[in-house]
């Protein structure tokens, strides 16, 4: 069984579905000949041909619009946007058409497409390359939003997303594309969408996170464990819809909730998690909910980028402060 990185898990899943299902096509800027700006599609055009792995013009609205049309006619397109900072021309297609197609046609048409994009900060890229605006897509009715945090989940969740009858925005945290390796078998087994993953069980505090922040969160939880503080770490994985049952069960056990994400604090997905726990689990809480997030500013470039992102220390301090309340 090979040990692979997160981005290799993406490539493996794409190759598996291209091989298995003739309806699957990959399209985007430089995804064919060059294999993608991060090499996520490397070798796929050579293996499956230019009609299945297609280079497109630099036109994100067109890429998304073509994909909606193909999906409506029974194909399963997987368009790539080079960076999340370039995804905004595609927003109109996703909210106005992809998310509404089934409702608009009273169920006669579906839109099984997966809009992939690398997202998040931490690689010292120029402006428009470090956004974490996942909350924008989570607010779109009819659109799923999935964020893997490991090679295993990248493979399994992308398989599930491609097979899903609904449109999916699949955001890949580029800071951890090659951070770690796991053994992943190319067996075609998808992981379930719409569920959280408990990465670490604990009894003193629940930490909810997703994407690249799972790594800092796990480090903080491990450090706190050495001090006798037991944290349960939950990876949302699917941020729309959110598996609140798992979160509420954990908060019922621990009585405390800390939410960690690198997106700005204001109106982030963490606010939705906090609001729902406050509405449905208020009597289980022993202390106020805390959020550890990016700041409500544009990502500072370049030297302050890592100061913007939540650190292991900020996460650990938030847990200790919550326990002291």
RODOVEX-865122 format. One record per residue (C-alpha): residue number from 0; x, y, z. Coordinates in nm, 2 decimals, m for minus. Layout:
REM RODOVEX-865122
- NUM/X/Y/Z
...
REM end
This chain:
REM RODOVEX-865122
- 0/0.00/0.00/0.00
- 1/0.16/0.33/m0.11
- 2/0.23/0.62/0.13
- 3/0.11/0.93/m0.04
- 4/0.05/1.30/0.03
- 5/m0.28/1.48/0.03
- 6/m0.23/1.61/m0.33
- 7/m0.14/1.26/m0.44
- 8/m0.47/1.14/m0.28
- 9/m0.65/1.39/m0.50
- 10/m0.47/1.27/m0.81
- 11/m0.54/0.90/m0.72
- 12/m0.91/0.97/m0.68
- 13/m0.94/1.16/m1.01
- 14/m0.76/0.88/m1.19
- 15/m0.98/0.61/m1.03
- 16/m1.30/0.79/m1.13
- 17/m1.17/0.87/m1.49
- 18/m1.09/0.50/m1.53
- 19/m1.42/0.38/m1.37
- 20/m1.67/0.62/m1.52
- 21/m1.67/0.75/m1.88
- 22/m1.89/1.04/m1.77
- 23/m1.62/1.19/m1.56
- 24/m1.41/1.47/m1.72
- 25/m1.15/1.71/m1.57
- 26/m1.12/2.06/m1.70
- 27/m0.94/2.38/m1.61
- 28/m0.65/2.61/m1.66
- 29/m0.33/2.41/m1.73
- 30/m0.47/2.09/m1.59
- 31/m0.39/1.89/m1.90
- 32/m0.04/1.94/m2.06
- 33/0.11/2.09/m1.74
- 34/m0.07/1.88/m1.49
- 35/m0.21/2.17/m1.29
- 36/m0.03/2.45/m1.10
- 37/0.02/2.22/m0.79
- 38/0.05/1.90/m1.01
- 39/m0.28/1.76/m0.89
- 40/m0.37/1.64/m1.24
- 41/m0.01/1.54/m1.35
- 42/m0.01/1.26/m1.60
- 43/m0.39/1.24/m1.64
- 44/m0.42/1.39/m1.99
- 45/m0.14/1.16/m2.11
- 46/m0.33/0.86/m1.96
- 47/m0.69/0.95/m2.05
- 48/m0.66/1.19/m2.34
- 49/m0.74/1.55/m2.41
- 50/m1.11/1.49/m2.44
- 51/m1.13/1.37/m2.08
- 52/m0.87/1.61/m1.92
- 53/m0.91/1.94/m2.10
- 54/m0.71/2.26/m2.08
- 55/m0.94/2.57/m2.09
- 56/m0.89/2.95/m2.14
- 57/m0.83/3.17/m1.84
- 58/m1.20/3.22/m1.78
- 59/m1.34/3.09/m1.45
- 60/m1.70/3.18/m1.52
- 61/m1.68/2.98/m1.84
- 62/m1.52/2.68/m1.67
- 63/m1.80/2.67/m1.41
- 64/m2.07/2.74/m1.67
- 65/m1.95/2.46/m1.90
- 66/m1.94/2.23/m1.61
- 67/m2.30/2.31/m1.51
- 68/m2.41/2.24/m1.87
- 69/m2.22/1.91/m1.89
- 70/m2.36/1.80/m1.55
- 71/m2.71/1.88/m1.65
- 72/m2.67/1.65/m1.95
- 73/m2.55/1.35/m1.75
- 74/m2.18/1.40/m1.73
- 75/m1.98/1.43/m1.41
- 76/m1.73/1.72/m1.46
- 77/m1.46/1.81/m1.22
- 78/m1.35/2.16/m1.29
- 79/m1.04/2.31/m1.13
- 80/m0.99/2.67/m1.03
- 81/m0.62/2.74/m0.99
- 82/m0.65/2.93/m0.66
- 83/m0.94/3.02/m0.44
- 84/m0.86/3.38/m0.50
- 85/m0.97/3.33/m0.87
- 86/m1.29/3.15/m0.79
- 87/m1.52/3.45/m0.76
- 88/m1.62/3.47/m1.13
- 89/m1.75/3.12/m1.08
- 90/m1.97/3.22/m0.79
- 91/m2.25/3.33/m1.01
- 92/m2.27/3.00/m1.19
- 93/m2.26/2.81/m0.86
- 94/m2.53/3.01/m0.67
- 95/m2.75/3.10/m0.97
- 96/m2.74/2.77/m1.16
- 97/m2.56/2.47/m1.00
- 98/m2.73/2.50/m0.66
- 99/m3.07/2.57/m0.81
- 100/m3.09/2.34/m1.10
- 101/m3.27/2.05/m0.93
- 102/m3.53/2.29/m0.77
- 103/m3.57/2.49/m1.09
- 104/m3.65/2.18/m1.30
- 105/m3.86/2.02/m1.02
- 106/m3.61/1.73/m1.00
- 107/m3.59/1.66/m1.37
- 108/m3.22/1.76/m1.39
- 109/m2.93/1.72/m1.15
- 110/m2.60/1.89/m1.13
- 111/m2.33/1.64/m1.03
- 112/m2.02/1.85/m1.06
- 113/m1.72/1.90/m0.83
- 114/m1.56/2.25/m0.83
- 115/m1.20/2.19/m0.70
- 116/m0.98/2.47/m0.57
- 117/m0.66/2.50/m0.35
- 118/m0.74/2.74/m0.07
- 119/m0.59/2.89/0.24
- 120/m0.27/3.06/0.35
- 121/0.07/2.95/0.47
- 122/0.27/2.92/0.14
- 123/0.37/3.28/0.11
- 124/0.19/3.33/m0.22
- 125/0.10/3.67/m0.37
- 126/m0.22/3.85/m0.31
- 127/m0.54/3.66/m0.42
- 128/m0.37/3.33/m0.35
- 129/m0.43/3.29/0.03
- 130/m0.80/3.32/0.08
- 131/m1.02/3.12/0.31
- 132/m1.37/3.22/0.20
- 133/m1.54/2.88/0.25
- 134/m1.82/3.05/0.44
- 135/m1.94/3.21/0.11
- 136/m2.00/2.87/m0.04
- 137/m2.14/2.72/0.28
- 138/m2.42/2.99/0.25
- 139/m2.53/2.87/m0.09
- 140/m2.84/2.64/m0.07
- 141/m2.81/2.33/m0.28
- 142/m2.42/2.33/m0.28
- 143/m2.21/2.10/m0.06
- 144/m1.88/2.22/0.07
- 145/m1.61/1.96/0.15
- 146/m1.26/2.02/0.29
- 147/m1.02/1.73/0.33
- 148/m0.74/1.74/0.59
- 149/m0.54/1.43/0.52
- 150/m0.44/1.20/0.23
- 151/m0.70/0.94/0.33
- 152/m0.98/1.19/0.35
- 153/m0.87/1.36/0.03
- 154/m0.90/1.03/m0.16
- 155/m1.22/0.91/0.00
- 156/m1.41/1.24/0.01
- 157/m1.32/1.33/m0.35
- 158/m1.45/0.99/m0.46
- 159/m1.77/1.05/m0.27
- 160/m1.80/1.41/m0.41
- 161/m1.76/1.29/m0.77
- 162/m2.03/1.03/m0.72
- 163/m2.27/1.27/m0.54
- 164/m2.57/1.38/m0.75
- 165/m2.54/1.74/m0.61
- 166/m2.28/2.01/m0.69
- 167/m1.98/2.00/m0.45
- 168/m1.72/2.27/m0.38
- 169/m1.41/2.07/m0.29
- 170/m1.15/2.30/m0.12
- 171/m0.80/2.16/m0.08
- 172/m0.58/2.32/0.19
- 173/m0.27/2.38/m0.01
- 174/m0.04/2.44/0.29
- 175/m0.07/2.07/0.37
- 176/m0.07/1.94/0.02
- 177/0.27/1.77/0.09
- 178/0.30/1.81/0.46
- 179/0.25/1.44/0.56
- 180/0.20/1.10/0.41
- 181/m0.04/0.82/0.49
- 182/m0.09/0.47/0.35
- 183/m0.39/0.49/0.11
- 184/m0.51/0.19/m0.09
- 185/m0.65/0.28/m0.43
- 186/m0.96/0.06/m0.37
- 187/m1.23/0.30/m0.48
- 188/m1.39/0.31/m0.13
- 189/m1.55/0.65/m0.07
- 190/m1.58/0.81/0.27
- 191/m1.92/0.94/0.37
- 192/m2.00/1.30/0.31
- 193/m2.20/1.52/0.56
- 194/m2.03/1.36/0.87
- 195/m1.76/1.48/1.11
- 196/m1.45/1.28/1.19
- 197/m1.34/1.25/1.55
- 198/m0.96/1.26/1.52
- 199/m0.89/1.24/1.90
- 200/m1.12/1.15/2.18
- 201/m1.12/1.35/2.50
- 202/m1.32/1.45/2.81
- 203/m1.23/1.81/2.91
- 204/m1.29/2.02/2.60
- 205/m1.42/1.98/2.24
- 206/m1.21/2.15/1.96
- 207/m1.39/2.17/1.62
- 208/m1.17/2.25/1.32
- 209/m1.12/2.16/0.95
- 210/m0.87/2.18/0.67
- 211/m0.51/2.27/0.74
- 212/m0.59/2.38/1.10
- 213/m0.64/2.02/1.20
- 214/m0.26/1.99/1.22
- 215/m0.21/2.28/1.46
- 216/m0.51/2.17/1.66
- 217/m0.38/1.81/1.70
- 218/m0.04/1.94/1.81
- 219/m0.21/2.17/2.06
- 220/m0.42/1.88/2.19
- 221/m0.12/1.65/2.22
- 222/0.07/1.92/2.41
- 223/m0.22/1.98/2.65
- 224/m0.25/1.61/2.71
- 225/0.10/1.62/2.86
- 226/m0.04/1.87/3.11
- 227/m0.34/1.65/3.20
- 228/m0.59/1.82/2.98
- 229/m0.79/1.59/2.76
- 230/m0.92/1.74/2.43
- 231/m1.16/1.59/2.18
- 232/m1.07/1.70/1.83
- 233/m1.34/1.70/1.56
- 234/m1.27/1.75/1.19
- 235/m1.58/1.89/1.02
- 236/m1.47/1.77/0.68
- 237/m1.81/1.87/0.53
- 238/m1.88/2.22/0.63
- 239/m2.21/2.23/0.44
- 240/m2.42/2.06/0.56
- 241/m2.26/2.03/0.90
- 242/m2.29/1.71/1.11
- 243/m2.41/1.89/1.43
- 244/m2.52/1.56/1.60
- 245/m2.15/1.46/1.65
- 246/m2.06/1.80/1.78
- 247/m2.35/1.82/2.02
- 248/m2.27/1.47/2.15
- 249/m1.91/1.57/2.21
- 250/m2.01/1.90/2.39
- 251/m2.25/1.71/2.61
- 252/m1.96/1.50/2.72
- 253/m1.69/1.77/2.76
- 254/m1.90/2.08/2.84
- 255/m1.66/2.31/2.66
- 256/m1.62/2.41/2.29
- 257/m1.34/2.58/2.11
- 258/m1.36/2.64/1.73
- 259/m1.05/2.69/1.52
- 260/m1.03/2.81/1.16
- 261/m0.80/3.03/0.96
- 262/m1.07/3.23/0.79
- 263/m1.15/3.57/0.94
- 264/m1.36/3.56/1.26
- 265/m1.65/3.77/1.13
- 266/m1.93/3.56/0.98
- 267/m1.71/3.25/0.95
- 268/m1.83/2.89/0.96
- 269/m1.72/2.88/1.33
- 270/m2.00/3.14/1.40
- 271/m2.26/2.89/1.27
- 272/m2.12/2.61/1.48
- 273/m2.12/2.83/1.79
- 274/m2.47/2.95/1.73
- 275/m2.61/2.61/1.68
- 276/m2.44/2.47/1.99
- 277/m2.57/2.77/2.19
- 278/m2.92/2.70/2.06
- 279/m2.93/2.33/2.11
- 280/m2.66/2.25/2.37
- 281/m2.67/2.55/2.60
- 282/m2.74/2.35/2.91
- 283/m2.44/2.13/2.84
- 284/m2.19/2.42/2.83
- 285/m1.98/2.49/3.14
- 286/m1.81/2.79/2.99
- 287/m1.85/3.04/2.70
- 288/m1.77/2.91/2.35
- 289/m1.44/3.04/2.22
- 290/m1.32/3.09/1.86
- 291/m0.95/3.09/1.75
- 292/m0.94/3.23/1.40
- 293/m0.77/3.45/1.14
- 294/m0.82/3.82/1.18
- 295/m1.07/4.04/1.01
- 296/m0.82/4.18/0.76
- 297/m0.68/4.09/0.43
- 298/m0.41/3.82/0.47
- 299/m0.08/4.02/0.54
- 300/0.20/3.94/0.30
- 301/0.45/3.80/0.34
- 302/0.63/3.81/0.67
- 303/0.32/3.83/0.89
- 304/0.13/3.55/0.72
- 305/0.21/3.29/0.99
- 306/0.12/3.55/1.26
- 307/m0.23/3.58/1.10
- 308/m0.29/3.20/1.10
- 309/m0.40/3.04/1.43
- 310/m0.09/2.89/1.60
- 311/m0.05/2.59/1.84
- 312/0.00/2.84/2.12
- 313/m0.31/3.04/2.05
- 314/m0.52/2.72/2.04
- 315/m0.37/2.58/2.36
- 316/m0.42/2.91/2.54
- 317/m0.78/2.92/2.43
- 318/m0.84/2.58/2.57
- 319/m0.68/2.67/2.91
- 320/m0.88/2.99/2.93
- 321/m1.20/2.80/2.86
- 322/m1.12/2.55/3.14
- 323/m1.06/2.84/3.38
- 324/m1.40/3.00/3.31
REM end
